[in-house]
Amino acid sequence: MHFRTIGTGFVIAVLAALLCAASAVSPQPAAAQSYCPNPAHARPGKVPVDLAAAVAKAFQIDAGAVRDAAYVRCVGGKLMGCYVGANLDCDKADTRRTLPGATAWCRENPGSSNIPMSATGHDTIYAWSCKGSRAVVGKAVMMVDLQGYVANNWKEIR
């Protein structure tokens, strides 16, 4: 018997091609297969019954919490979930640089170094303070995803 030696470069190239092919055809997670082809699901909605277990598992919550305070939406073929908790908002982020609630807070609390979320809303992405009686936008404290939602509030559901 005669064996032929192949070069290391060839083996690496073949392995790389196989890995690329496998990742290109990897199927959507089971939870997203029936829900995410519908473009109407790009906006947050209540969790359908058949997705409740996957959402509960992702957030480590029970089914009752999913029914009462969780939402799903699709980003391309990905199923994303959000669970409303203390200070978490599943709606679009508020990127405004002036807020009526912050303005009112500063009129009543001039010079405050911090404006609470009860005045700004839980969906603002900025830290706020008062310069005298004027509300001042600070640095961004939350990132916004490409669809305009607070990125850290949403996770992929598998």
Secondary structure, 3 states (H helix, E strand, C coil): CCCCCCCHHHHHHHHHHHHHHHHHCCCCCHHHHCCCCCHHHHCCEECCHHHHHHHHHHHCCCHHHHHHHEEEEEECCEEEEEECCCCCCCCECECCCCCHHHHHHHHHCCCCCCCCHHHHCCCECEEEEEECCEEEEEEECCCECCCCEEHHHEEECC
